[in-house]
Each structure stands twice: as C-alpha cells, then as structure tokens.
Amino acid sequence: MSVDPADSRSAQFTNVYELGVAWMNRGHALMQQGDGTNLTEAITSYAQAITVFRQLPVTENARWANSFGAALMNHGQLIHRVHGHARASESFASFDRAISILVPLCATEPSATNPWPRRILAGTLLNRANLLIDLANFETAAPSARHAFALSAPSERAEPVDAELSLKSRRAICDTLGQLLVAPGADQAAIASEASDLVDDALELIRHWSAQGQPAFTPLASRFFRFGTQLYRSHQVHFLGEFITENISIAGPEGKAIAIESIDTALAGQPTDQKFLTIGDPVSERRLQVWRELSALREQLLA
C-alpha cells in the first residue's frame, strides 16, 4: 500500500507545528512564574518555538502563521522585560519579523471570525512602541502605538482583551506625548489637547467596564489619573477640579493622594503679590475662582 506524499507532508508539518506549540506552552508557563530564572528560561523556550516554526510554510496555514507571530512577539517582549534595552536589536528583530507575518495574515483573516491575528499584531506594535519609549525614541514610538490603538479600539467596548490593548496603547501614546510636550519648539497646545482627549476617553472606557464588573483596569486608571492631573494642572488648570471630581472614583487607592498632590502644586503657583491680579479683570477673576474651587475641593477630599 503506497502512502500519498501529500498526506505524509501534512503529517510531518502537523508534528512540527505541535512541537512548536509545546515550546510556546512551556515558555508561557515559565513566563507566568515571573521570577528572573524562569523568565530567562521562557526566552529560551520561545526561541526554540521560533526555530521550530521556521520549518513550516506558514503562509499556507493561518493557524501556523498566527502561532509563529505570537511566539515572535513574546520572545521580543521577554527580552525587553529581562534585559531592558541592552539587547534591543534582538527584540526589534523578533517584533519586525512578527509584523511581516501578521500584516498579510490580518488582510486575509476576517477579524470578526478570527480576531487573534489582529490582537497579536496590536500587541507586537505596542511592545515595539514600549521598547522605543525606553530608548527615548519618542517620535518613532508614537506611530507604532497609534497603529496598535487603531487595531484594538474598534472592539474596545465589546471585548475586555481589546479594551486592555487599546488602553495600554493609549498609555504608550500618552508617554510619548508627555515627552514631546516638553521638547524644544513643541506645539504644546496641540499636544496637550491630543493627550487630554486620550486620557478622558481612556478613563471613560474604564468606567464603562467597571460598570460591567471588570475591575482589572484599576492600575491603568490610576496611571491615567496621575497623567491627567499633571496635564490639566500644567496646561488647563481651570479643568483640573472637574477632571478630579469626575474620575477620582475609579482611580484606585492612590487617587486621593494623587489629587491632593496635584491641587497643592497648582495652589503653590498662586502669586503672593496681589499686584499681579486686577479686580474686574476677567483673567484675574477666573484665576481667583479656580484657586477658590481647588481649595474647596482639597478640603472636601480631606474631610
């Protein structure tokens, strides 16, 4: 009885794929342990998975391509997590290879029926952006983070995994904007406006999921709340009190301390010499009103 070469080839590739998945599963289990030794071993496991997957014609099978992309993403992310930017070139090599596999895969796999290639591509772009931020390459990091956000945002109210990706992408964009905001010659008004929109939308999304019993985003809420208080205090102080009042309930246990610190910093900017304020002048009157409102809010928070 003869064996069909096509069947033999298919069986061989199936065995190769399953071996690669086994290495990935080992890497994932080690990664979940979180300590240095296990994380180093996890890098090795994902490297082994990548070596195995390279034997497959991944363009012929969406499942193979998806797993290969995931292995590359996790390999690059773990190298960054363990070694910082000391081995950045290896991380970038894994991220760039993953992107080259996942972009065409996303073009052929409808997200409605198979969202994982899109999610893994978003995660890869996000991890790449975070590495660029660590390298202080903020102008290059921003487009990568924005691309990740664009992939995840359309489903952010339907699926928690997409919400997490979109929130973390917003966080990365805010990290880049925070640095670009203080760069020489920066268009501060435009950058601050974009950053405030991102923060407000992020916190509104967290409130949406919190109302549905998803408290897992509280650490991100705290980070956005801190960024927002700093942003409004420095660039739109007249909105600081409103921002604090609207969002402190989801900012976690740190929220009150963050709010009071921001109010204290804002109030410390009051001129001690009243000659800088003119009675009847709209700008001066508005400043006085803002300081009165912030002082009252501070007392309320401390009560």
Secondary structure, DSSP 8 states (H G I E B T S, - for coil): ----HHHHHHHHHHHHHHHHHHHHHHHHHHHHH-SHHHHHHHHHHHHHHHHHHTTS-GGG-HHHHHHHHHHHHHHHHHHHHHHTTTTHHHHHHHHHHHHHHHHHHHHHS-TTT--HHHHHHHHHHHHHHHHHHHTT-HHHHHHHHHHHHHHHGGGTTT-HHHHHHHHHHHHHHHHHHHHHTTSTT--HHHHHHHHHHHHHHHHHHHHHHHTTT-GGGHHHHHHHHHHHHHHHHHH-GGGHHHHHHHHGGGS-TTHHHHHHHHHHHHHTTS-SSGGGS-TT-HHHHHHHHHHHHHHHHHHHHH-
